Amino acid sequence: MFVRLPRQHGGRQAQRLHPDDVEPDRGHRRWRLVWTDHTRWSADTPEKPLSILPLLHYRSWVDADPMDLREAEMSVYLRGDDLQLDGASCHFWIHASGTRWHLNSSSLDIGDGSWPTSPNRVELTPDEGSWHNSWANDPHNPTSLPDVLSGVVSYGFSFVGFSSEVMGRLSMARLELRPSCISEI
């Protein structure tokens, strides 16, 4: 489970997520981290393409309302230990109204056995050419990307493009979502 801790950034409030159950001394620069490994994840069906969702957060888990992430920035440090991606790339995803979109325009960097010197940073723009609709309750009528971005109820990280099961450990530190104008619905 994650806990939402708001923080001010130059007049804008950011959403920083920290896990309840953390390893406080192993994160990047001694920041808290959350981790998972292949014993805790599996391929998520009926995602197309087939995806593994190793790290995810449902805002309802912490009694939080949906979040407006239109034009937001996401930043995160990711680290793999003995992580065997087998061709997979890592992406950020969002979900609302029975539809999931993966930001596939940029694969996220995962440090190999150490923390990267700088975080991954991506802009969450409503350009459907930068995203992939991987799943919808009604595949013939998925919720549009702008509508999902305006009321995100869950988000996380995915592995996509693997030819066999991804193995190893994935750690995350300092996940921040900085909406251009924070607005909870």
C-alpha positions in Angstrom: 0.0 0.0 0.0 1.2 3.5 -0.7 0.6 6.7 1.3 0.0 10.0 -0.5 2.1 12.8 1.0 1.5 16.2 -0.6 4.4 18.6 -1.0 4.8 22.1 -2.4 6.9 22.7 -5.5 7.1 26.3 -6.6 3.5 27.1 -5.8 2.3 23.8 -7.2 1.4 20.9 -5.0 2.9 17.5 -6.1 1.8 14.0 -5.2 4.7 12.0 -3.8 4.0 8.4 -3.0 5.9 6.5 -0.4 5.2 2.9 0.5 4.1 1.9 4.0 6.4 -1.1 4.1 9.7 0.2 2.9 13.5 -0.3 3.1 14.5 3.1 4.4 18.3 2.7 3.8 18.5 1.2 0.4 16.8 3.8 -1.8 18.5 6.3 -4.0 20.5 8.6 -1.8 19.0 6.8 1.2 15.4 7.6 0.1 12.8 5.1 1.0 11.9 2.6 -1.7 9.4 -0.1 -2.6 10.3 -3.2 -4.4 8.8 -6.3 -6.0 10.1 -9.4 -7.8 9.0 -12.1 -10.2 7.5 -14.1 -7.4 4.9 -11.3 -6.9 3.9 -10.6 -10.5 2.5 -12.4 -13.6 1.3 -11.5 -17.0 -1.9 -9.5 -17.0 -4.5 -10.8 -19.4 -6.4 -9.7 -21.5 -3.9 -6.8 -21.9 -2.9 -6.3 -25.6 0.0 -6.6 -25.9 0.5 -8.9 -23.0 1.8 -6.9 -20.1 3.2 -7.4 -16.6 2.1 -4.7 -14.1 4.8 -5.1 -11.4 4.2 -1.8 -9.5 0.7 -0.3 -9.3 -1.3 2.0 -7.1 -5.1 2.3 -6.8 -6.0 5.7 -5.3 -9.0 4.0 -3.6 -6.5 2.0 -1.4 -5.8 5.2 0.5 -9.3 6.7 0.2 -8.1 9.2 -2.4 -10.2 10.7 -5.1 -9.3 10.4 -8.9 -6.5 12.6 -10.0 -6.3 15.0 -12.9 -3.0 14.2 -14.7 -3.5 16.2 -17.9 -0.2 17.9 -18.9 1.4 16.5 -15.7 5.0 15.4 -15.2 5.9 12.0 -13.8 9.4 11.4 -12.4 10.8 8.2 -10.8 14.0 6.3 -10.1 13.9 2.6 -11.1 16.5 0.0 -10.2 16.7 -3.6 -11.3 18.7 -6.3 -9.4 19.3 -9.4 -11.4 16.4 -8.2 -13.6 16.1 -10.2 -16.8 13.8 -8.3 -19.1 14.0 -10.7 -22.0 13.3 -8.0 -24.5 10.8 -6.1 -22.4 10.6 -2.4 -22.0 9.2 -0.5 -19.0 6.4 2.0 -19.3 4.2 4.2 -17.1 0.4 3.5 -17.4 -2.8 5.1 -16.2 -6.3 3.7 -15.7 -9.9 5.1 -15.3 -13.4 4.3 -16.4 -12.5 0.7 -17.3 -9.7 1.7 -19.7 -5.9 1.4 -19.4 -3.4 3.4 -21.5 0.4 2.8 -21.5 2.8 5.7 -22.3 4.7 3.8 -25.0 6.5 6.8 -26.6 9.3 6.5 -24.1 10.7 3.5 -22.4 11.8 4.1 -18.8 15.4 3.5 -17.8 16.1 1.0 -15.1 19.4 1.1 -13.3 21.2 -2.2 -13.6 22.1 -3.1 -10.0 22.4 0.6 -8.9 20.3 3.7 -8.9 20.5 6.0 -11.9 22.1 9.4 -11.3 18.9 11.2 -12.4 15.2 10.2 -12.5 13.1 9.2 -15.5 10.9 12.2 -16.4 8.0 12.1 -18.8 5.2 14.5 -19.7 1.7 13.1 -19.6 0.2 14.8 -22.7 -3.1 13.8 -24.2 -1.5 12.8 -27.5 -2.9 9.4 -28.4 0.1 8.8 -30.7 2.3 8.7 -27.6 0.1 6.2 -25.8 -1.3 2.7 -26.4 -4.7 1.6 -25.3 -3.9 -1.9 -23.9 -7.3 -2.8 -22.3 -10.9 -1.6 -22.0 -14.0 -3.1 -20.4 -15.6 -2.5 -23.7 -12.9 -2.9 -26.4 -15.2 -1.4 -29.0 -15.7 1.8 -27.0 -12.6 2.5 -24.8 -12.6 5.7 -22.8 -10.6 8.4 -24.6 -7.1 9.3 -23.3 -8.1 12.9 -22.4 -11.0 11.5 -20.3 -8.7 8.9 -18.6 -6.0 11.5 -17.9 -8.6 13.9 -16.3 -9.8 11.3 -13.8 -7.0 8.7 -13.1 -8.0 6.1 -10.5 -4.9 4.0 -10.8 -1.4 4.1 -12.3 1.8 2.2 -12.3 4.6 0.6 -14.3 4.5 -2.2 -16.9 6.8 -4.5 -18.7 5.8 -5.0 -22.3 7.4 -6.8 -25.2 8.9 -9.8 -23.4 9.3 -13.2 -25.0 9.3 -15.1 -21.7 8.6 -14.2 -18.1 10.5 -11.2 -16.7 12.6 -12.4 -13.8 14.4 -10.5 -11.0 13.7 -7.6 -8.7 12.4 -4.1 -9.6 12.7 -1.2 -7.1 11.2 2.2 -7.2 12.1 5.4 -5.3 10.9 9.0 -5.4 7.8 8.6 -7.6 6.4 12.1 -8.1 3.4 13.1 -10.1 3.4 16.9 -10.7 0.2 18.0 -12.4 0.3 21.3 -14.1 -2.6 22.3 -12.0 -3.3 19.8 -9.2 -7.0 18.9 -9.1 -8.7 16.0 -7.4 -12.1 15.3 -8.7 
